[in-house]
């Protein structure tokens, strides 16, 4: 097993709002950088809001993105810096919806670590879903990024609270920055951990204080965050009143300072009252006397009187950033290369053999001294893009997307790129980076996957052995990698080591208890051993976990077929067809025909095969032998030969599929068959 530090390396994301500032009354209530308001410290912020999740199984939120944008605009307007100006793009990173991937959030945290110095404040704000897959000490919870898979958080796309605390500790201890964490991540919805109170368990772990950081959470661990149109035309009640509090509406003693105690009291009074009869009491953690904001009396009075439209105040535009300023002062040729680099990342031309790729431009740009201040951004953007591409393939596989499964099973060339992407990303970030081992684990996973796929195509068991070596490296680097255990189970099945396969599939389920693939694979492995009771139990569990999984339905049907339970086999093959009639699960239809054939219902079986040949005319290697078997079994040898010759005239040449069919062993010795083979086989 990996130590705690390695476990915490697996996912990415969270919200912190680190606040500090100088006593300034020029622009409303401003966040304070430190208790000593005479210090002139800088402020940096990462703000994240996700309402529209990529995975359709993760329920979308209504206003989480709007809440984050409102908070970001507040910072752009009013931030407590000595000159009274708002945060510009050099001090504020905003990730909304599809921009808030796990890799991009990690890059934003890297940016905070690089820019924050002693006395600065680092702000990270998160509004979205929080959840766990299971309640355990090793899995305290996740903040779900945009690309989180709905049932397999260990597969990436989610930011572990272990990782969040590492980010907080690095900023506060190593960088000596002031850290305040603000989260709104306890929303209702049918998530993977709903049955074990996943959102509440995440909130409970978020509430733990590990140092001197300040935390402001949207609700108590046993409650949900409420959002609705009655707050600002569509906002979360917590976010809406938090910004009011920071403007100075929480300043009860009129001393022009808003401290943590006043923020907490204001939120509790307003939020709790307005959500009744539901319960939502925001939670504040830290020194209650901590100064959080400075009040601009004139602006506050204007807001209270209604003379100033608060939403208009917050509707600000980002200022020109350091990137633009730097590019203005360099040679035009370098500027063009920089634009090509950004365009290559946008168009996902990351690592190619020609010169039209991000890596080619990157290697040129890092040799230009005048771009030195942009090197961290270039590195973070490039590394994030490569991780995002690999993550999408993992997500599509975890979701059972038929198109992705077809690409995987056909050994799409794209899969060969992923190990290269991940290797390069790890190289860019360096061995000391908290994501390094996670990225390397996935690199070895894709290497092993590619070897297995090539091995299946070439029937090469040596490649299976090499694949197992790569997968062992994956599990050494990340002992919680459920996708790695599942792949090892598949390899053990190839070697008919069914007990070992069962062990690995169970390990995958242990770390991702809502992922249906290892459950469905476990179903077949028990069937391989002849333990039909356990096979059927596992299959039913898989279907109850994900009733919409054609893979789970298909594998249970195969077990019932093996157990000669024809009625149940046809039932689950039919269910597979209802859920997915694409080419990926086309075998379900043909298997129905085979089950009918086994029952000697030859006429019905023939009709099924005819239907299959119409729907999937390209799959001649499957339905031509099926026709031959049905006719030959009924003593219609001449009809079998007629069907075969017609197929041969139309280009069919797969004699191997015919000769490997056990029920045609007498047919292939017929002189007429041999004559046809000689005539058409070159």
N, C-alpha and C positions, 0 to 999 in steps of 0.2 A: 504493500500500500504506500501511496505517496504521503509525505508529511503535510501538515496544514498549509504550509506556504505553497506547495504545489497544487493542492486542491483549490486554494483560493484563486489560482491562476486561470480558472476556466471560463469565466464569462465576463461581460463587461458592462457596467453602467450604473449610474446612480446620480443622485442629486445632492448637491451640497450648496449651501449658499453661505459663502464666507464673506463676512462683511466687516468693513473698517472704513474710517473716514475722518475727515477733519471737520472741526466745528465750522460750518458754513451755512448761512441763512439766505443764500442767494437764489436757490431754486427749489423751494419746497422742502419736504423732509428728505434727508439724504442718508444713505447707509454709512455707518461708521466703521473705519478700518481697524480701530483698536480702542481700548479703554482710555488711553491717553490721547485725547482729541487734539492735542497740540502737535502731534506728529503729522508729517506730510507724507503719507504713504500712498502707494498706488493700488488700484483695484483691477482685478481680472475676473471674468465670469464665464461660466459655461451654463447655458440654459437649454433644457431639453423638454419638448412636449410632443406626445404621440397620441393622436386620436384614431388615425386610420392605419391599422396594422396590416402588414402584408399577408399574413396567414389568415384566411377567412374563418378559421376555427377560433381565433382570438377575438372576442367581442370588441368592436370598435367603441371608443368613447365619443362623446359629443363635443366637448369643449376643452380637452386637455391641451390641444395645440394652441387654441386661442388664449388660454391662461398663460402658457409659456411666452407667447408673443407679447401679451400685455405686460408681463414682468420684464421682458427684455426691453420693451419700449420705455418702461419706467426707468430702467438703468441708463438707457440712452439719453433720457431727459434729465435725470437727477441722480448723482452718485456719490456725492460727498468729497470729491476731489477739491484741492485747494483753490482751483480756478473756477469752481462751480459748474464746469462743463460735464456733459454726459459721457458715457463710455462710447468710444469709437470702435471700429472693427478690429483695431489692434489690441483692444482690451476686452472684447466680448465675442464669444462664439455661440451662435444660436443654431440648434439642430431641431428641425421640425419634421415630423412624419417620416417620409422616405429617406431624409437626410440623416436621421437618427439611427443609423446602423450600429451594430456592436463595434465594428472596427473604427468607424468615424468618431464614436464617443471615446474610444480608447485614445485616438489621436488627439482629441480635445483635452483629455486629461494629461497627455504627454506635454501638450502646449502649456498647460498650467504649471507643470513641474519645471518647465524650462524658463518661464517668464517671471514666476513669483519669487520675490526675494524676501529677506527678513523684514517683518513689519508690514508687508503687503497683505491684502485680503484676497482670497480666492473664492469665487462664488460659483456654485454648481446647483442648479435648480432642476428638479425632475417632476414632470407631471405625466402619468401614464399608468400602466398596470404593474403591480408587484405580485409575485406568486412563488410557491414552492411546488415541487413534484411529490415530495414526501417529507414528513417531519423527522429530521435527524440532525445530530450535531454537525455532521459534515455538509449539510445542505441547509444553511440558515435562510435562504431565500434569494430571489432574483428580482431585479428591475428589468422588465421586458422591453428590449429595444425593438425597433420597427421590424427587423428581420428575425425575431425570435420564432422558432417553430412552436406550435401550440402545445405539444405534449412532451417534447424532448429538449428541455432547457439546457441539459448537459451537452447537447449537440451544437451549442453556440447561439449567438444572436440574443443572449440575455446576459445581464451584468450581475455577477455574484456579489452578495453583500460582503463576502470575504474581500473581494477586490475593492469594494467601496471603502472599507475600513483601511485597506492598504493605501489607497489614494489619500484619505484623510490624514493618516499617520505620516506619510511622506511630506505632505504639504505643511503640516503643523510642526513636526519634529525636525525633519531634514531642512526644509525651506524656511521654517519658523514663521509661517504665514498664519493669519487669523482665519479660522475655519468655522463657518456656520452652515449647517445642512438644512435645506428646506425640501420636503418631499410631499407629493400628493399622489400616492401610489396604492391606495387601498380602496379601489373602486369595485363595485359589484360586477358579476359576470361569470359565465360558465367557463372557468379556466381549469387547467390540468389538476390543480390542487384544491379545487372547490370542496371536494369531499372531506379534506383534512384541514379546512380553514386556511388555505394557502396564502390569501391576501393578508389575513390577520396575523399569521405566523411571520410573514415578511415584515409587517409593521411592528410587531413585537421585537424583532431583532434589530430593526432600524432604530428603535427607541433606546437601545443600549448605548451608554456613553463610554467611550474608550479613552478619552483624554479630556482636554479642555475645550473641545469643540462645542458650539451651540447648535442645537437641532430644533427645527420648527416643523412638526408633522401635522398633516391635515386632520387627523382624527386619532382616537385611542385604538389600540390593537384589536379590540373586539367590535369595531364599528366600520362603516363604509363612508367614503366621501360622496357627497351629494352635489349634483350639478343640475342647472335648469335655466330656462329663459328669463326667469324673474330677476336674475342677477346680471345686470349690465347687458341685457339682450341676449344672453347665452354665455354663461361662465360657470366655473366651479365656485360654490359659495365660499370656500376657503381662500382661494386665490383672490377673489373679488374683494373680500374684506381685509386680506393681508395688505394689499396695495393701499387701501384706505388708511389702514393703521400706519403704514410707513409715511404717508403724506402728512400725518400729524393728528388724525382723528383719534388716535389712541393716547394723545398727550393729555392725560387727565389733570395733572397739576400745573399745566401751562408754563412749564419751565423750558419749553422749546426743545426738549430732549425726549425721545421715545426710547425707553429701555425694554429689555426682554420681558420684564414683568408686565409692563403696560401693553405690549403686543399680545401677550398671552391672555390678559384679562379682556382686552377688546375683542379678540377672536372668539373667546369663550362666550362672551355676552351676546355677540351678534350672530355668530354661526349657530350656536345651540338654540337660540330663540327662533331663528328663521327656518330651521329644518324640522321643527316640531310638527307631527308627533314622532319623527325619527330622531335617533340619537347621533350626534356628531360633536365631539368636544375636542378641538385641536390640542395638541400636546407640545409643550415647550420644555427643553432640556438644556441646562447650563446655568451660568451665573445670572440670576434674575436682575441684578443691577447693571448688567452689560448694556452699554449704550448702543442702540441699534440705528437710530435715525435722528437727524437734526431738522427742526421744523422751520419753515419759512412762514412767518405769521401772515404776511400779506397774501401769499398764494393760498394758504389754508383758509383764510377768511373768504377769499374769492370762491373757493370750492364749496365751502359751507353755504354761502349765499346763493349758489347756483349761477353766479356770473361767469364762472369759468367752466367750460365743458371738459370734464376730466378725460373722457375718451378721446377728445381732440388733442389734449395735452400729450396723450400717450401715442398718438398717431405720428410718430417721428420716422425719419429716414436715416439709414445708416450713412455715416460720413465716409469720405474718401479714406482709404486705409494706407498703411505703410507700403503694401505691395505696389500700389499705383505710384506712390512717390518714388520708390526705388527704381521702378521700370522707366520712369521719365528721365533718369540720369544715366542710363546705360546705352551702349551701342545698339542701333536699330536691329542689327543682325541677331544679337543676343535676345532682344525683346521678341523677335519673331520666333526664335527657337523656344522661348518660354511659352508663348501662345500655342505653339505646336505641341509642347509637352502637356499643357492643360487640355487641349483638344483630344490628344491621344487617350488620356485618362477618361475623359467624358465618353469617348467612342469605344472604350474598352480594348484599345490596341495597346496592350501592356508589355508583353514579351513576345516578339516575333523574330524570325530569322532575318528580316529585312530591316531597313533603317526607319521605317515608318511606324515607330512604336515609342511608348513613353520611356522605356529604358534607354533607348538610344539618345533621346534628347536629354534625359536626366544625367547621363554620364558626361555630356558636354557641359551642361549648366553648372554642375558642382565644381568645375574647374575655373569658373568665373568669380574672382574675389569680390566683385561689386554686388554679387547676389548672396553674399554670406548670410545676411540677415533673413533671407528667404529659404535657406537650406532646411531648417527644421520643418517649415510648412510643406515644402516639396517632398521631403522624406515621409512625413505623416500622411499626406494625400496619396502618395504612390503606394505606400504600404497598406493603407486602408482599402484602396481600390482592388488590390490583389486578394486581400482577405475577403472582401465582399463577394468577389466572383466565386471563390471556392465555397463560401457560405451558402450562396444561392443553390449550388448543386447539392450540398448536404441537405438543405431545407426541402428541396423538391423531392429528394429521395425519402426523407423522413415522413413527408406528407403522402408518399405513395403516388406522386404525380405520374400518370401513365406516359406522358411524353418524355419525362426524365428517365423513367424506368426503361423505356424503349431505347433511349440513347445509351444508357448504361449497359444494357444487355447486348446492344449492337456494338459495344466498345467504340463509342463516339470519340473522334480525335480530340475533342475538347477536354476529355479527361486526362490526356497526357500533359496538358498545360498546368493543371492545378498543382502538382508537386513543384513545378518550376516557380509558379507564383508564390507559393508558401515559403519555399526556400529563400527566394529573394526578399520577401517581406521580413522573414526572420533575420536575414543578413542586415537589412536596413535598420531594424530596431536594435539589434545587438543582443548578446547573450545575457546581459544584465537586466534586460527589459522583463517586466512581469508577464508579458504574453509570449515570451520566446518559446518556452517549453510547450505551451498549448499549440502554437503554430507549427512547431516541429512535429508534434504528435500527429497533427492532421496531414502534414507532408508525408510522413511514413504511412499513414492510412491510405492516402491516394496512391502511393507507390504500390502498396499491397493489393489494393483493389484492381489496379491496372494489370498487375501480374496474374491475379486470379482470372480476370476477364480474358486475357490472352491465353491462359492455360486452358480455359474452357473451350475457346475457339480452336485451339491446336491440340486439345486432349493431351496436354503436357503436364504431368504431375510434378516435374521438377520446378515449374513455375509456381505451382501451389506451395511447394516447400519454401521458395523464396518469398512468396507472399506472407507466409506465416512468420518468417523472420522479421519482415517489415511491421506486421501487426503487433508482434511482441515488443518492438521498439515503441510503438504507439502507446501500448498499455504500461510500459515502464515509465514513460514520460507523463502519462495521465491515467491513473488507475480508475478514474470515474468515466472514461470515454465509452459510453454505451454503444456507440456506433462501431467502435473497435472490437468490443466483445461480440457483437452480432456478426461482424465479418469473420472473426475467428471461428465462430460456430458454423458458418457456412463452409469454411475450409475443412473443418473436421468432418462435416457431412460428406464432403467430396472423397475423403479417405475412409468413409464408413466407420469413423470413430464416433458412434452415435452417443455414447455416454459422455464423452468429452464435449461433443456439440451441445448436448443438453446443459452441461455446466456453463458453457459460455453464454448460451441464450438466457439462462437464468441470471447470470451476472448482468447482462444488458438490461433485463427487466428490473433488477434490483436498483440500478441507478436511474432508469427511466421507466417507472412503473405504468405509465400511460401510453407507451409506444407499442403499437400493435405488431410491428414487423417481427421482433424477436419472439413474441407470443405465437404468431402464426408459424414461424420457423420451428419453434418448440413442438408445435402440433405434429409436424411432419417427422421430427426426430423421434418422438415417442412412437409414431406409426412405423418408422423404420425398425424399431426394436420389437415391434409386435405388441406393444403395450397400448391396446386400443382404448382402454378405459382412460388412461392419462392423456392420450392423444385427443380424445373427444372432449375431455374436461378442459384441456388447454385451448382447443379450438373454440369452444363455447365462451370461455373467458375472453379470448381475443375479440370475438364478435360483440360481446357485451361491452367491452372497452371502447370499441369503435365500430358501431353497427354499419357505418358507411364504407368500411374497408373491403373492397372486392378481393384483396389478397387474403384476408382472414376467411372469407366465405369460400374462396377457391381451395385453400389448403384443407379446410374441414371437409369439403366435398371429396377431396382425394382420399382422406382417411376413411370416410364412410364407404367409398368405392372399394378400397382395399379390404374393408371389413364385410364386403358383400351386402351392405345395407343400401340397396338400390334406391329406395324411396327417398331416403335422406340425402343420398349422393346427388340425385337429380334435383332435389329441392335447393341445395346449396350451390350447385352449378348454375341453376336458374337465377338464384339471388345474385350471383356474380355477374351474370349477364345484365340484370336489371341495373346494377350499380355502374357497370362499365362494359360496354359492348365494343370497345376499341380493339385493335389488333393485338394489344398486349394480353388481353384476356379472351382472345378468340378461341383458345383451347377449351374453354368451358363449354362452348356449344358442341364442339367435336366430341368432348368427353361424355356429353349427354347421349350422343349417338352410340358411343362405345358401351355405355351402361345398358342401353337398350339392346345392343348386339349381344352382350353377355347374357341377357335374359331371353335370347333367341327371338326377339321382336324385330326381325330383319327388315320388314317393310317400314316400320317406324324409324328404325335406325337409318335406312336409306334416305328417307325424307329429310332427316336432320343433316346428313352429309350433303345432300343436294342444296339445302339452304346455306350450309357453310360455304360450299363452292361458289355460290352466287355472291355471298357477302364478302368473301375473301378469296377472289379468284387467283391471286398471286401465290397462295399457299398450297401449291400443287403437291409438294412433298408430304403434306399431311393428308389431304383428302383423296388423292389418287390411290394410295395403299388402302385407305378405308373402304373405298368402293370395291376394290379387288377382293378384300377380305369378306365383305358382305355377300358378294356374288359367289365367290368360291366356296364359302361355307354352306351355301344352299345347293351346291352341285352345279352351279351355272358357270363352268369353267370357260366355255366359249364366250360368254358375255364379258367375263373378266378380261379375256384376251382382246376383245373388241374395244373395250374401254381403254385398255393400256395402249393399244396401237394408235387410237385416236389422240391420246395424250402425247405419244411420241411424235406424231406428225405435227403437233402444235409446239414442239420444243421441249417436252418433258424428257429429262435424262437422269433422273435420280433413281437409278436401279438399286442404290445402296439402301434407301429407305424401304424398298420393297423386300429386299433380301434379309433385312434385319427384323422383319415382322414375323413373329413365331407362327402365326396361323397361316402363313403362306409358304412354309417350308416344303410342302409337297408341290405347290404351284410352280415354284422356281426351278423344279427339276423337269418340268414338262418340256419336251422338245420344241413345242411351238413358242414357249416363252423364250427359250434359249435362242431360237431363230430370230425372234424380234430383237433380242438384246444384241445379237451379232449384226443385225441390219442397221440399227439406229445408234449403237454405242461406238463412238470413235475413240 
